[in-house]
Every structure is written in C-alpha cells, then in structure tokens.
Amino acid sequence: MNLNIKADKAQTYDAIVIGSGMTGGWAAKELTEKGLNVLVLERGYELKHVADYKNAMKDPWEFPHRGRITNVAAEEHYATMFFSAKEGSQYLFANDKENPYIQKRPFNWIRAYHTGGKSLLWGKHTYRWNPQDFLANAKEGIGIDWPIRYEDLVPWYTYVEKFVGVSGQAEGLAVLPDSYFLPPMAMTAPEVHLKKSVAQKLNRPITIGRVAHLTKAMPQHLAVGRTDCQFRNRCTRGCPYGGYFSSLAATLPAARNTNRLTMVHNAIVKEILYDDKAQKAKGVRVIDQNTLEVREFYAKLIFLNAGTVGSTSILMNSKSSRFPNGMGNDSEQLGRNLMDHHLAIGARADVEGFENDYYFGARPGSLYIPRFRNWGTDKRSYLRGFGYQGGASRADWSRGAAETGFGADFKTRMTQPGPWKFSLTGFGEVLSNPNNRFYLSETETDKWGLPQLVFDADFGENERAMRKDIMNDAAEMLEAAGFKNVTPYDNPVAHMGLGIHEMGTARMGRDPKTSVLNKYNQVHACKNVFVTDGSGMTSSSNVNPSLTYMALTARAASYAVAQLKARNL
Amino acid sequence: MNRRDALTRAAWLLGGTLSAPTLQAMNRWEQLVSNGRTSHQTNSFLTETQREIVARTAELIIPRTDTPGAIDAGVPAFIDLMLRDCYKKPVQDAFLTGLSDLERKNFLTLTPDQQTALLKQVEAEAQTSSSPTYWLLTKELTLLGYFTSEPGIKASFDYQPIPGKFVPIKIKPGQKDFMYGNQV
C-alpha cells in the first residue's frame, strides 16, 4: 500500500500536457514559466532539435532518389504523399500503414508523431483572425456563436507573436489585422507589378506573406538558441538555425530552461482518468508505443494538445460512468463540426518580360492576398471568404522535360534561369456542419488496441459555390497584371484533410448543451481539463489557424494557473 | 475511400508541379498499386544491353561538352534505380516497350547522327502520347539525375547551399542559374 502511494507520488505532476507540437509546446512553456511542474507526454519518438535533423544539411546528390518518393514510401505514407513526396522530409511524417484510419468519405489525416509534431512541418503563414471571424456564425446562423471575441485575443496575439517571430508588413487592413512584425521578406519584380496592377484596377491589397521566420532575431529568440533564417527553404527537413518557429526550437527549450519540464516519449494516451468523487480528471493512462506497457500519470491540471483529431479522440476514448460517451460529451458534439480549409484551386500564368530581374536566395514564403469577398460592400451568393497565397519564380532546369529538343545547346539552355511563372492558390473557409465528423470504429482497432477513427466529412454547397470565385478571381488578378496564358484550375479531387488545418470536433461555446469547451477552452463538465489546439474552433476563418491556437493556449494557461492558485480547480 | 484512391487523389494535387511523365504515371496509381511491389529489389532493373541503350540515350540528351555529360554524372545507374524503386509495373512496361523498339532497330549499331535522328522521331511520337513513354521517362530522369548530381550541379550552376538572404537582383544575359539545394 505504502509502496503504491510512493509510486503514485513519483508519477504526479502539477500539470500534464498531452502532445508536444504547436500548442503543447506553448502549454508547456506557459505552465512551467508560471511555476508548475509539468509532464509533457509525446506519443511519438524523441527528436532532438539540430542533432536529429538528419537531412537538414544534405546536398541534393546525397539523396539516392533525388527527393522522389519510392514505391515503398508511398505505401507507408499514402495520406502524406502530397508533402512527403520529398525524400528529405519523409521521416517527419507519421507512417499511415502503421497508424491506419477509415475514410467513409475522403479524408487525409496528416500526422507527425515525434517531438514537436506538425510544428516542424507547417507552412508557417501566420495571420491574426479578424473581428468578423468571431462574429459571423452568430450573424449568419451557422453553427453556434463563439464565446469569445477578437478583443479577447488581442493581448494574447501580441504576446505570442513576440516570442514566435513573425515576418511581415503592417498594412492597417481591417480584414487582416497587423501583427507584431519582424522585417518583411522582399517581393520579386513580377510580384511588385501584380500588387500595383491589382491595387489600381481592382482595388484589392496584396501584401508579402506573414510567416513565422526570424528575419531579424530578437533577444527572446536568441535566448532559446534560435537565429536568423538563412533562406535555404529546406524547412521541411528541420531547421538547425531555428529560423522558423517550432515547438522543438522555441517553446520546449523555454520550458526546459525553467527546470520544471519532464518529457516522456512513446507514450500514447489511451484515456484521461476521471475521479467520480472529486468530479474532475485525476490523470492519464498511457500505452508505451514500443513495449505496450501501460502506465498512469497524475496531475491537478490536464492540457490536451494532441492536435484536433488526436485530442478529440482521446476525449472519446475517456469513458466513465459520468461520461459513457466520452469525456465532456454531454452535448453529443464531440467529433462533429470537423472543418478544414479548402485548397487546390487558383490560377497560373506565364510572365513575359522581367528577363533581367531575378532574385538571390530561396524564400520560404509567398505573397498573401487577403479576403475581399463578402467584405465591406461586396455580397456574394455564398457565405464567408477566401484568401490566396502564391508568387512568381523563374522556371529551372526541370522545365526541360516538357520541352522538345536535346543535346549540347539544350544542356546549356537548362543552366540558365527560365521564364517567370506566376501561381496563386486559394484557401477558402469551410462552414461548421454537424454532419462533418469522425467517430470511433466499433470493429477496427490499431496495434495498440485503440479504436480506429472513421472520417465522414466533405465540403458542402457553400464551399463549392465559393470555389468558382476562388478560381475566377485568381485569373482576373493575373490578367489585370497583363500576364499571359492565364490558366485557372479547380482540382476536383481536393478534399478534407489535405489542408492540414483540421479544426472543430470539440468546439467552444457558451452553452454546455451545444458545445464541449467554454470560453477558456475548459471542458464544460470537467473543469481541470483544457483543450487548446484546433479542436476548440467554433468556425474556421479563411486564414491559417496556428497563431490563433497559440494565442488561445497562452490565454487558457494563464487562466488555468490563476484558477489553480485560487483553488478553483 | 481506400488507400489507392487516396493516392490517386494526392497525386492529382501534384499536377501543378510535376512534369508530364510523372503526372501520367501517378494518375494511374490505383492500377499501379494493385500490381505493385512493396519492397525494394536489390537486383538491377535493366539488362546490360538495355542499360547501354539507356546510357546512350541519356548521353545524347545531356552530352559531354566542356562540362561533364550524363554518363559522367552517373545518370544510367540512376535511371535504373529510379525505375526499380519509384515506378510500378505498367510504367516500367511502357518503358521496356520503347526500349525493345530501339533494340529492334539496332540502336546501338547506328552512327551518332542516325541515333539522334531516330530519337528525334521517337520524341515527336512521344508528344502525341497520353501515357508515359520510354522517351519522356528517360528525358525527365536524365534531367533529374544530371542536374541534381554533384558534377552536374557544380558544372552547371552557381550553387548556394546557404544563401543567407533573399534579395531581388538584376542578372546579365547568359548568366548561370542559381541552385539552392532545396529541390529534394
């Protein structure tokens, strides 16, 4: 008996953070810096910043398949082929074969199971949501209203931006609120031309992409060992400079500096343990992904940061007499309202002229065209809007495959920069819909005995109507700039999951009858559990969501610690 | 949706960035996977004669001039490896069909000028094909193998593994392209 108590004590922390990615890192940083002893549980293997970026410094010829995906890798990474088609970054994506799931309707679940998670692989476009993003649901009668407003997040946006390091240009636009910026990256000559043409002819602003790269490292960045972006654009292999923001390079080192961080790897959380008597969570049960050994850890506070789908599935698996359908699922909304951004649509063009213009360096970012539809006086037949990312670059030697000719002259030609090409890709908002969901399979399990997830979600009429504008408006802007061979495209196979902006499934709201989390990302019916990744999102905006997850996490951590100190948790 | 559909769909998304042969290959993914191998083979994909034809084709695409050629850069072995590891049976078969056609025409015994003339004819035919052909695959893989090889890069480009900055610049006509090492 005595021994058990001692053992329990050794496994007891002030707080447990589940997941070490984008938001898990922030939870770990904030909670440790506020004096808590924190255990971070990571389901994947340990990956060390710098030391384990095995491909980061490799030259092209060091890859046997020169970056192409092999048959074997394609079988193992079917969901992530779109991204892991690169030989250098494949090791950072989860193996789909070993981690299966079921697609009732097409859904690609893209995962990164190691320290830092998907924060090592994100596109790094970093935008504040605007005030309308938090109001639209209530105004339009879609889903439920957010329990918070833009103003609730403003101080937290600023707080995380300073630590993250966001490169960008202040524009003073209502649709795209400015961040706290590091110097912007440069635009190429055709990009400057597009910006001017579109401003003059269509009155739409274009800005340089706001990306989480250190264009000028500040003391808070240097303090955790990060330094300036080197413009290699090899980000997906891991950045030894800490040039881009990841939890591995930034928040986890900050947490470690407090000496209050403990990390356990290979720990797949099976469930959160509920204490019926105390009416709150008491800890978590984990399965070692290699040895299958089951262990328990205990804490007063639990932060669930396993990524939208991961976090919600942990809640679903956390069944008790109080929560027979999953922790916090009194509303039956757990797993519902799955959102993503729709993409793979836009336009391309050839750029004539600018032959003497070029650029030095590989820019890890692009242009950004903020939403202009259903904004101000513009009114469309569909709801919400979309933005674009894209830019101009000069074609390289690979253009030769599509050209006729071969031999000495052809060889020489391929060593010179090719013509400019322009490309714009739209990212559109997806509406909240209770029928877009995932749930636990009743028959299929994975090798750890956990139920496989069944995805059942698709874009709706609103998204399909929006896509027409995304395509046509892209073409219109490229034409306004006088570019040639403008080719709009709408890829009919774009589907949920590929945007890797999965959101919802444990949404925030005021009413416990219709939502899972309250305005502090706290499970309504289990107050010492906070879910602060994308699961809590009540709507999806059309801008990239990571910055908002980070702001929500820092805000929730601050609230949680205050509540803990006031003995309310 | 099953895994093969997912692959086909993902491959479609790559349409904007991949060249025609690879796209064509990937569009047929469902079929490919069903016939596919799932493990690496250790043996060479091509016979010695086939490899000689591939080597000769590659060298005619990227010949040795004052800089190294395809053979100097190890392209024939690279094509063999890629066919084995990155393409599945229907594409491999299409490749072999084109190859045996050249074999039948005694490609290796022709003079260099005759070989060039024959390949020009093969190239013209390939333009009208809607599926991968020997020519398209060889050309794409020769370019990839050569312009990402150490000799190919160092002879052809201003290689900048760590540029350190991104700045718009002006270039002079005929200036070599930059290479940044982010292509894989």
Chai-1 contact restraints between the chains, C-beta under 6 A:
chainA,res_idxA,chainB,res_idxB,connection_type,confidence,min_distance_angstrom,max_distance_angstrom,comment,restraint_id
A,D59,B,G181,contact,1.0,0.0,6.0,A-B,restraint_1
A,P60,B,T148,contact,1.0,0.0,6.0,A-B,restraint_2
A,P60,B,G181,contact,1.0,0.0,6.0,A-B,restraint_3
A,P60,B,Q183,contact,1.0,0.0,6.0,A-B,restraint_4
A,P60,B,V184,contact,1.0,0.0,6.0,A-B,restraint_5
A,W61,B,S149,contact,1.0,0.0,6.0,A-B,restraint_6
A,W61,B,E150,contact,1.0,0.0,6.0,A-B,restraint_7
A,F63,B,V184,contact,1.0,0.0,6.0,A-B,restraint_8
A,R66,B,L144,contact,1.0,0.0,6.0,A-B,restraint_9
A,R66,B,T148,contact,1.0,0.0,6.0,A-B,restraint_10
A,R66,B,V184,contact,1.0,0.0,6.0,A-B,restraint_11
A,G67,B,V184,contact,1.0,0.0,6.0,A-B,restraint_12
A,R68,B,C86,contact,1.0,0.0,6.0,A-B,restraint_13
A,T70,B,D85,contact,1.0,0.0,6.0,A-B,restraint_14
A,T70,B,C86,contact,1.0,0.0,6.0,A-B,restraint_15
A,N71,B,G36,contact,1.0,0.0,6.0,A-B,restraint_16
A,E75,B,T38,contact,1.0,0.0,6.0,A-B,restraint_17
A,Y78,B,R3,contact,1.0,0.0,6.0,A-B,restraint_18
A,Y78,B,A6,contact,1.0,0.0,6.0,A-B,restraint_19
A,Y78,B,L7,contact,1.0,0.0,6.0,A-B,restraint_20
A,M81,B,A10,contact,1.0,0.0,6.0,A-B,restraint_21
A,F82,B,A10,contact,1.0,0.0,6.0,A-B,restraint_22
A,F82,B,L13,contact,1.0,0.0,6.0,A-B,restraint_23
A,E87,B,V184,contact,1.0,0.0,6.0,A-B,restraint_24
A,G88,B,V184,contact,1.0,0.0,6.0,A-B,restraint_25
A,Q103,B,M1,contact,1.0,0.0,6.0,A-B,restraint_26
A,P106,B,M1,contact,1.0,0.0,6.0,A-B,restraint_27
A,M185,B,F166,contact,1.0,0.0,6.0,A-B,restraint_28
A,A186,B,F166,contact,1.0,0.0,6.0,A-B,restraint_29
A,A186,B,P168,contact,1.0,0.0,6.0,A-B,restraint_30
A,T188,B,P168,contact,1.0,0.0,6.0,A-B,restraint_31
A,Q230,B,I162,contact,1.0,0.0,6.0,A-B,restraint_32
A,Q230,B,G164,contact,1.0,0.0,6.0,A-B,restraint_33
A,F231,B,P163,contact,1.0,0.0,6.0,A-B,restraint_34
A,F231,B,K165,contact,1.0,0.0,6.0,A-B,restraint_35
A,F231,B,F166,contact,1.0,0.0,6.0,A-B,restraint_36
A,R232,B,N182,contact,1.0,0.0,6.0,A-B,restraint_37
A,N233,B,N182,contact,1.0,0.0,6.0,A-B,restraint_38
A,R234,B,N182,contact,1.0,0.0,6.0,A-B,restraint_39
A,A344,B,L13,contact,1.0,0.0,6.0,A-B,restraint_40
A,N356,B,K170,contact,1.0,0.0,6.0,A-B,restraint_41
A,Y358,B,I169,contact,1.0,0.0,6.0,A-B,restraint_42
A,Y358,B,I171,contact,1.0,0.0,6.0,A-B,restraint_43
A,Y359,B,P168,contact,1.0,0.0,6.0,A-B,restraint_44
A,F360,B,V167,contact,1.0,0.0,6.0,A-B,restraint_45
A,F360,B,I169,contact,1.0,0.0,6.0,A-B,restraint_46
A,G361,B,P163,contact,1.0,0.0,6.0,A-B,restraint_47
A,G361,B,K165,contact,1.0,0.0,6.0,A-B,restraint_48
A,G361,B,F166,contact,1.0,0.0,6.0,A-B,restraint_49
A,A362,B,Y180,contact,1.0,0.0,6.0,A-B,restraint_50
A,A362,B,N182,contact,1.0,0.0,6.0,A-B,restraint_51
A,R363,B,F166,contact,1.0,0.0,6.0,A-B,restraint_52
A,W397,B,L143,contact,1.0,0.0,6.0,A-B,restraint_53
A,W397,B,F147,contact,1.0,0.0,6.0,A-B,restraint_54
A,G400,B,L143,contact,1.0,0.0,6.0,A-B,restraint_55
A,A401,B,S19,contact,1.0,0.0,6.0,A-B,restraint_56
A,A401,B,K139,contact,1.0,0.0,6.0,A-B,restraint_57
A,A401,B,E140,contact,1.0,0.0,6.0,A-B,restraint_58
A,A401,B,L143,contact,1.0,0.0,6.0,A-B,restraint_59
A,A402,B,S19,contact,1.0,0.0,6.0,A-B,restraint_60
A,A402,B,A20,contact,1.0,0.0,6.0,A-B,restraint_61
A,F406,B,I61,contact,1.0,0.0,6.0,A-B,restraint_62
A,A408,B,P63,contact,1.0,0.0,6.0,A-B,restraint_63
A,A408,B,T65,contact,1.0,0.0,6.0,A-B,restraint_64
A,K411,B,I62,contact,1.0,0.0,6.0,A-B,restraint_65
A,T415,B,S156,contact,1.0,0.0,6.0,A-B,restraint_66
A,T415,B,K176,contact,1.0,0.0,6.0,A-B,restraint_67
A,T415,B,D177,contact,1.0,0.0,6.0,A-B,restraint_68
A,Q416,B,D177,contact,1.0,0.0,6.0,A-B,restraint_69
A,P417,B,D177,contact,1.0,0.0,6.0,A-B,restraint_70
A,V493,B,R9,contact,1.0,0.0,6.0,A-B,restraint_71
A,V493,B,W12,contact,1.0,0.0,6.0,A-B,restraint_72
